[in-house]
Amino acid sequence: MSIDYLALALDGVRDLHPYQPGKPIEELERELGISHSIKLASNENPLGPSPKALQAIKDQLSGLALYPDGNGFALKARLAQQHQLGVECITLGNGSNDVLELIGRAYLGPGRAAVFAAHAFAVYPLVTQACGATAKVAKAYPADHPTMPYGHDLDAMRALLDETVRVVFIANPNNPTGTWLPRDAVYSFLREVSPQTLVVVDEAYQEYVQEADYPDCSEWLEAFPNLLVTRTFSKIYGLAGLRIGYALSHPAVADVLNRVRQPFNTSTLAQLAAVAALDDQAHVAASVQLNQAGLLQLSEACQARGLAFIPSVGNFLSIDVGRPAGPVYDALLREGVIVRPIGGYGMPQHLRVTIGTSNDNQRFIDALDRVLARA
Ligand SMILES: *Cc1c(COP(=O)(O)O)cnc(C)c1O
């Protein structure tokens, strides 16, 4: 091949490194010739989706020859009711990742910048770079911070704001740290940001958070027309494989995002399953309860072993294994346990472990004991 197709790509695209997903179980078992592996690597719900969502999917299978409703009428109506907002405030996406990209496509580009924190969700740098915009990365709280080690430092983020900054990405709580920002901190940040700068609060794990002081930022959309809140059905709703998420925003911003999205960016099955999932809040409550128990189980196991971890309000825990995490990750794979190394997030000694069933959590703990004893 004499033509360098990489060199022909756009500037931002040429230097992109693809997002590193959690290893699929099938791939691990194929590679190592093992079976009965468990995956605690992508923050999926161990209970799976609501049975009501599965039934909604089965009921619709005969309709798959038809295009979906490109406007997602029924799902938007249900979401409008859920959030007490007008349907014109909603943008549906093929996962909330899609919505994050729409925001980049519409508002970022060469000569423009995005602000986000160190150790923040990997999609923010990816989207920023793919659009050819500049990433301004704020330092995070230090590892020895008393309550929020590695957490977003909103003062540091505020210090990076200038007229080139068109988008600020805040993950609340953040993945992979599990750290969160309280109501007052987010509110005062929003008050100080120029209305010309969009502030995206990514609430992918909102339903899991039990802290009294944790803000549901969708309540502030009327006060701040530059605020966007993103949510997903991939995490507590257990529908990661279907790909559906959404943004809530001022109608004028939603109008822009809806102009750049593909006409059929969310599937019929995803829309129907999402409506049914919203109608099963008992499943959400059961998922929260299982997660709280699992967080406690893993935290206590770490404490008993003298392993540091970042206090988390999400459905995952990032654990400092006290040595380079890569070899520990590899050894855990050979034990049939898939977790996530987060060296790419600037945390080379941490493994992020998704909270599973109590059995799966215990399998992880036992495997970790064997691996650390050998090392
Ligand atoms: C998992 C996750 C998402 C959601 O991704 P989807 O595209 O909706 O599956 C968004 N933000 C954060 C911080 C996440 O961890």
The ligand as an SDF file (V2000), in Angstrom:
LIG
                    3D

 15 15  0  0  0  0  0  0  0  0999 V2000
  -20.9820    3.7950   31.3390 C   0  0  0  0  0  0  0  0  0  0  0  0
  -20.8870    5.2690   31.3030 C   0  0  0  0  0  0  0  0  0  0  0  0
  -21.6330    6.0130   30.3940 C   0  0  0  0  0  0  0  0  0  0  0  0
  -22.7090    5.3750   29.5830 C   0  0  0  0  0  0  0  0  0  0  0  0
  -22.3860    4.8260   28.4390 O   0  0  0  0  0  0  0  0  0  0  0  0
  -23.5490    4.3670   27.4530 P   0  0  0  0  0  0  0  0  0  0  0  0
  -23.0710    4.8700   26.1390 O   0  0  0  0  0  0  0  0  0  0  0  0
  -24.8300    5.0070   27.8590 O   0  0  0  0  0  0  0  0  0  0  0  0
  -23.5890    2.8850   27.5400 O   0  0  0  0  0  0  0  0  0  0  0  0
  -21.5680    7.3880   30.4260 C   0  0  0  0  0  0  0  0  0  0  0  0
  -20.7840    8.0020   31.3070 N   0  0  0  0  0  0  0  0  0  0  0  0
  -20.0740    7.3320   32.2090 C   0  0  0  0  0  0  0  0  0  0  0  0
  -19.2830    8.0850   33.2070 C   0  0  0  0  0  0  0  0  0  0  0  0
  -20.0890    5.9540   32.2190 C   0  0  0  0  0  0  0  0  0  0  0  0
  -19.3470    5.2780   33.0980 O   0  0  0  0  0  0  0  0  0  0  0  0
  1  2  1  0
  2  3  1  0
  2 14  2  0
  3  4  1  0
  3 10  2  0
  4  5  1  0
  5  6  1  0
  6  7  2  0
  6  8  1  0
  6  9  1  0
 10 11  1  0
 11 12  2  0
 12 13  1  0
 12 14  1  0
 14 15  1  0
M  END
$$$$
